[in-house]
Amino acid sequence: MIQDPALWSSLPVPALLLGPGDRIDDGNPAAEAFLDLSSRALIGAVLWDTIEVDGALLAAFARARRDRSSLFVND
């Protein structure tokens, strides 16, 4: 759950909030622009059906999920 909607929407980088089953619970406007999808199309979609990643990122994602932490991708 987003605590501060104004802060969430003003983030300059794409951000997705994920729920159970790797479903997208929310995306900020930067994520909508980056993925070229509306929030209506993003919310409820399975992350892996929405973005393509290589195997190295999957291990990092699993650690972030296990540790309940953020995952930043710079490349």
Secondary structure, 3 states (H helix, E strand, C coil): CCCCHHHHHHCCCCCEEECHHHEEEEECHHHHHHHCCCHHHHCCCEHHHHCCCCHHHHHHHHHHHHHCCCCCCCC
